[in-house]
Amino acid sequence: MTLSATIAAVDAAVLAEVPTCTFGVGWRVADDQGSPPRVRWLPLADEPGAAPKLSPLATGLQRALCAMPTTFDVECWGEDFEAAASLRDALVRALHSAAGPSVYAIGAGRWAQGDALTLGESTTLRVTLRAYVPETAPTVATVTTVTPNTSDAADGDGEVLVPSDTP
């Protein structure tokens, strides 16, 4: 799974617990706009390493050229202390369930201090996600035309019956 796919899966799991949460990835100032609850992934460092012997890539057919674990500061911004702590806990649960314990590592967190915020409270966890550089770039396909094959069609194929339509 790519870093983006892993982050999206973790964000989706957090969203299941905190339905009003918004998310961002990156250091752009535009990502500072918003209001709690919010989770923002701030990339800090990549650490190239030896390629694994068995590729964990989704296809299982590609080799990984090198390991590329990426470390993030993940900000959990809540309306108050309890909301920020609850969002942090939801993030940890989401990392465990969506990414799996072999894909991530959590480092020490810290709370925003002083005048860093004008609304709510924020805690930041240091999270490292395991990633790999595949031997070949992923292929992106764009579908421009779709032609249904109706040669084997039978009456009733493709019909959706709503309960009020049935006798």
C-alpha positions as CSV (number, residue, x, y, z in Angstrom):
1,M,0.0,0.0,0.0
2,T,1.3,3.5,-0.8
3,L,1.8,6.2,1.8
4,S,-1.2,8.1,0.5
5,A,-3.4,4.9,0.5
6,T,-2.3,4.1,4.1
7,I,-3.1,7.7,5.3
8,A,-6.4,7.6,3.5
9,A,-7.3,4.3,5.2
10,V,-6.3,5.6,8.6
11,D,-8.3,8.9,8.0
12,A,-11.3,6.8,7.1
13,A,-11.1,4.8,10.3
14,V,-10.8,8.0,12.3
15,L,-13.8,9.5,10.5
16,A,-15.9,6.4,11.5
17,E,-15.2,7.4,15.1
18,V,-15.3,11.2,14.7
19,P,-17.7,11.9,11.9
20,T,-17.1,15.7,11.8
21,C,-13.3,15.4,11.5
22,T,-11.5,17.0,8.6
23,F,-8.0,16.0,7.3
24,G,-5.0,17.5,5.6
25,V,-1.6,16.3,4.5
26,G,1.3,18.7,4.1
27,W,2.8,21.9,5.3
28,R,0.9,24.4,3.1
29,V,-0.6,27.3,4.9
30,A,-4.0,26.5,3.3
31,D,-4.0,23.4,5.5
32,D,-4.0,25.6,8.6
33,Q,-7.5,26.8,7.7
34,G,-10.3,24.9,9.2
35,S,-11.6,24.2,12.7
36,P,-11.5,21.3,15.1
37,P,-11.8,18.4,15.0
38,R,-9.0,18.2,12.5
39,V,-6.1,15.8,11.8
40,R,-3.1,17.0,9.8
41,W,-0.2,14.9,8.6
42,L,3.0,16.9,8.4
43,P,5.8,15.0,6.6
44,L,9.2,15.3,8.4
45,A,11.7,12.8,7.0
46,D,12.3,9.8,4.8
47,E,14.8,7.3,5.8
48,P,16.0,5.1,2.9
49,G,17.0,1.6,3.9
50,A,17.6,-1.9,2.5
51,A,14.9,-3.5,0.4
52,P,13.0,-6.3,2.0
53,K,13.5,-9.8,0.8
54,L,9.8,-10.3,0.3
55,S,7.9,-7.4,-1.3
56,P,4.9,-6.2,0.7
57,L,3.6,-4.4,-2.4
58,A,-0.1,-5.1,-3.1
59,T,0.5,-6.9,-6.4
60,G,3.1,-9.2,-4.9
61,L,4.7,-9.2,-8.4
62,Q,7.0,-6.3,-8.1
63,R,10.2,-6.0,-6.1
64,A,10.9,-3.2,-3.7
65,L,14.1,-1.3,-4.6
66,C,14.5,0.1,-1.1
67,A,12.6,0.7,2.1
68,M,11.4,4.3,2.5
69,P,9.8,4.7,6.0
70,T,8.4,8.2,6.3
71,T,8.0,10.1,9.6
72,F,5.2,12.5,10.2
73,D,4.1,14.8,12.9
74,V,0.3,14.1,13.1
75,E,-1.6,17.0,14.7
76,C,-4.8,16.2,16.5
77,W,-6.8,19.4,17.0
78,G,-9.8,19.3,19.2
79,E,-12.3,21.9,20.7
80,D,-10.8,21.3,24.1
81,F,-8.4,19.1,26.0
82,E,-10.7,16.1,26.1
83,A,-11.7,16.4,22.5
84,A,-8.0,16.5,21.4
85,A,-7.1,13.5,23.6
86,S,-10.1,11.6,22.2
87,L,-9.0,12.4,18.6
88,R,-5.4,11.3,19.4
89,D,-6.8,8.0,20.8
90,A,-9.0,7.5,17.7
91,L,-5.9,8.0,15.6
92,V,-4.0,5.4,17.5
93,R,-6.9,2.9,17.1
94,A,-7.1,3.7,13.4
95,L,-3.4,3.2,12.9
96,H,-3.7,-0.2,14.5
97,S,-6.8,-1.3,12.7
98,A,-6.3,0.2,9.2
99,A,-2.5,0.1,8.8
100,G,-1.6,-2.8,11.2
101,P,1.0,-2.8,13.9
102,S,3.8,-3.9,11.5
103,V,3.3,-0.8,9.3
104,Y,3.6,2.0,11.8
105,A,5.6,3.2,14.8
106,I,4.5,5.9,17.3
107,G,7.0,8.3,18.9
108,A,6.5,10.8,21.7
109,G,3.8,13.4,21.4
110,R,3.6,16.9,22.5
111,W,0.9,19.5,23.3
112,A,0.7,22.9,21.6
113,Q,1.8,25.6,24.1
114,G,1.4,29.3,24.7
115,D,-0.3,31.2,21.9
116,A,0.1,28.5,19.3
117,L,-3.7,28.2,19.0
118,T,-6.5,30.6,19.3
119,L,-9.2,27.9,19.3
120,G,-9.1,24.5,21.2
121,E,-6.2,22.3,22.1
122,S,-3.8,20.3,19.9
123,T,-1.5,17.4,20.5
124,T,1.0,16.1,18.0
125,L,2.2,12.5,17.7
126,R,5.3,11.4,15.8
127,V,4.2,8.6,13.5
128,T,6.5,6.6,11.1
129,L,4.8,4.7,8.3
130,R,6.7,1.9,6.6
131,A,6.8,2.4,2.8
132,Y,8.8,1.0,-0.1
133,V,9.9,2.2,-3.5
134,P,8.7,-0.3,-6.1
135,E,10.8,-1.4,-9.0
136,T,8.4,0.1,-11.6
137,A,6.2,3.1,-11.4
138,P,2.5,2.4,-11.1
139,T,0.5,2.5,-14.3
140,V,-2.3,5.0,-14.4
141,A,-5.1,4.1,-16.9
142,T,-7.7,6.6,-18.1
143,V,-11.0,5.2,-19.3
144,T,-12.3,7.3,-22.2
145,T,-15.0,5.2,-23.7
146,V,-17.2,2.4,-22.3
147,T,-19.2,0.1,-24.7
148,P,-21.5,-2.4,-23.0
149,N,-21.5,-5.9,-24.5
150,T,-25.2,-6.7,-24.9
151,S,-24.8,-9.9,-27.0
152,D,-25.7,-12.2,-24.1
153,A,-28.4,-9.9,-22.6
154,A,-31.7,-11.3,-21.4
155,D,-34.9,-9.7,-20.4
156,G,-34.6,-8.4,-16.9
157,D,-30.8,-7.8,-17.0
158,G,-29.8,-4.6,-15.4
159,E,-33.2,-3.8,-13.9
160,V,-33.3,-2.5,-10.3
161,L,-36.6,-3.3,-8.6
162,V,-37.7,-1.0,-5.8
163,P,-40.1,-2.6,-3.2
164,S,-42.9,-0.3,-4.4
165,D,-42.4,-1.6,-8.0
166,T,-43.1,-5.3,-7.1
167,P,-46.6,-6.6,-7.1
